[in-house]
Amino acid sequence: MSDPTNHRKVEHIEILQNDPETERSGKAFDQLHLSHRALPEVDLKEVDPSVTFLGKRLSFPLLISSMTGGDHQDLRHINRNLAEAAERTQVAMGVGSQRVMFTHQQAAQSFTLREVAPSALLFANLGAVQLNCGFGIDECRTAVNILEADGLFLHLNPLQEAIQPEGDTCFAGLGKKIGQIARQLEVPVIVKEIGCGLSFPDAEYLCAQDVLFLDVAGTGGTSWSRIEHHRRNTEIEDDLGLLFQDWGIPTPVALRNLAPLRDLGVTLIASGGIRNALDMVKSIILGAGLTGMAKPFLEPAMESADAVVEKIEQLRTAFTTAMFLLGARTLRDLHGREDLFQ
Ligand SMILES: Cc1cc2nc3c(=O)[nH]c(=O)nc-3n(C[C@H](O)[C@H](O)[C@H](O)COP(=O)(O)O)c2cc1C
């Protein structure tokens, strides 16, 4: 546990548990009102929320967003519970940054999840900035192979790195390097933010670099600036992390901004502050193919796979109910249908 990257993951979870205001409770989704259908003209029993993503069938469009992994009993426990639940409920799951396994071999075990999730849609994860710190296609392949992943998330986190006293802040020329990985890797590369959102110019540039999957990960939920503020303050006493705690683009705004890119073949994933099935439905209407949640799964994952399954099943029931009340039988009846907002 002496490895700083490894230790950081444990610290992040402790901070999330001790400071409830790391959850920003943005209200951007609440400003969108769904249009009730008193005459839905569909049988609730026939409503089908399933979707195919990267060739795998999901029971509904849910992604357990990237969180953790490392050489620590709690981190292994969280990932196994999430993976087992993803398998049992047929939803997608991303693991947290795998950078740690390149400095701390024991960490790899927390990313070998096929034993409990043989068929689930699983995503590997690395920080894109590591491509400016010596990582390249070999590390990306290793991260994918250890998980036997269906895709690789490369996360963009310039704000987090800027607040971290030990952050890697050279983001110069990253877009082109991400493009090279996307063209070389055997599985799709998905670029994500971690809670500040993707802007149209950034997304358009990534699209020009052949990145065809983007997770907007906007503001409204977990604030990494605020989390890092606590760690920063052990070394530097200032309020930089608090000043930027709500910095970024709210998730529904980012989705709307990026919608034109769908015509160029880009698949959008919505995440950041999605807290219930109605936020999920609104995201699908705004053009997302998949919707992700991270923080809401942390507590159940620390408990058991059953607790995660229960949470997912509640989400699925609510999601199906909302589809029924909007007169939607399949996801095609929701996708891009802004007329379903009042
Ligand atoms: C405990 C925790 C750890 C996270 N670690 C990572 C990570 O390693 N890599 C990454 O891409 N995102 C990471 N994230 C960010 C999430 O994937 C997500 O983009 C962000 O938290 C916004 O979603 P939320 O509001 O539902 O939490 C982490 C989130 C949490 C809560």
The ligand as an SDF file (V2000), in Angstrom:
LIG
                    3D

 31 33  0  0  0  0  0  0  0  0999 V2000
  -15.0270    6.5840   -6.0500 C   0  0  0  0  0  0  0  0  0  0  0  0
  -14.9100    7.0420   -7.4650 C   0  0  0  0  0  0  0  0  0  0  0  0
  -13.7440    6.7720   -8.1770 C   0  0  0  0  0  0  0  0  0  0  0  0
  -13.6280    7.1550   -9.5130 C   0  0  0  0  0  0  0  0  0  0  0  0
  -12.5000    6.7990  -10.2260 N   0  0  0  0  0  0  0  0  0  0  0  0
  -12.4650    7.0130  -11.5760 C   0  0  0  0  0  0  0  0  0  0  0  0
  -11.4100    6.4940  -12.3720 C   0  0  0  0  0  0  0  0  0  0  0  0
  -10.4850    5.8540  -11.8600 O   0  0  0  0  0  0  0  0  0  0  0  0
  -11.4500    6.7020  -13.7130 N   0  0  0  0  0  0  0  0  0  0  0  0
  -12.4560    7.4220  -14.3070 C   0  0  0  0  0  0  0  0  0  0  0  0
  -12.4820    7.5470  -15.5280 O   0  0  0  0  0  0  0  0  0  0  0  0
  -13.4480    7.9420  -13.5700 N   0  0  0  0  0  0  0  0  0  0  0  0
  -13.4830    7.7550  -12.2330 C   0  0  0  0  0  0  0  0  0  0  0  0
  -14.5310    8.2530  -11.4910 N   0  0  0  0  0  0  0  0  0  0  0  0
  -15.4750    9.1760  -12.1270 C   0  0  0  0  0  0  0  0  0  0  0  0
  -16.7620    8.5120  -12.5370 C   0  0  0  0  0  0  0  0  0  0  0  0
  -16.5480    7.4770  -13.4790 O   0  0  0  0  0  0  0  0  0  0  0  0
  -17.7540    9.5370  -13.1080 C   0  0  0  0  0  0  0  0  0  0  0  0
  -17.2710   10.0350  -14.3420 O   0  0  0  0  0  0  0  0  0  0  0  0
  -18.0160   10.7050  -12.1790 C   0  0  0  0  0  0  0  0  0  0  0  0
  -17.9230   10.3140  -10.8320 O   0  0  0  0  0  0  0  0  0  0  0  0
  -19.3720   11.3200  -12.3990 C   0  0  0  0  0  0  0  0  0  0  0  0
  -20.3970   10.3970  -12.1310 O   0  0  0  0  0  0  0  0  0  0  0  0
  -21.2980   10.4410  -10.7980 P   0  0  0  0  0  0  0  0  0  0  0  0
  -21.7810   11.8710  -10.6460 O   0  0  0  0  0  0  0  0  0  0  0  0
  -22.4100    9.4640  -11.0680 O   0  0  0  0  0  0  0  0  0  0  0  0
  -20.4350   10.0210   -9.6650 O   0  0  0  0  0  0  0  0  0  0  0  0
  -14.6800    7.8820  -10.1480 C   0  0  0  0  0  0  0  0  0  0  0  0
  -15.8440    8.1730   -9.4200 C   0  0  0  0  0  0  0  0  0  0  0  0
  -15.9750    7.7710   -8.0920 C   0  0  0  0  0  0  0  0  0  0  0  0
  -17.2370    8.1000   -7.3550 C   0  0  0  0  0  0  0  0  0  0  0  0
  1  2  1  0
  2  3  1  0
  2 30  2  0
  3  4  2  0
  4  5  1  0
  4 28  1  0
  5  6  2  0
  6  7  1  0
  6 13  1  0
  7  8  2  0
  7  9  1  0
  9 10  1  0
 10 11  2  0
 10 12  1  0
 12 13  2  0
 13 14  1  0
 14 15  1  0
 14 28  1  0
 15 16  1  0
 16 17  1  0
 16 18  1  0
 18 19  1  0
 18 20  1  0
 20 21  1  0
 20 22  1  0
 22 23  1  0
 23 24  1  0
 24 25  2  0
 24 26  1  0
 24 27  1  0
 28 29  2  0
 29 30  1  0
 30 31  1  0
M  END
$$$$
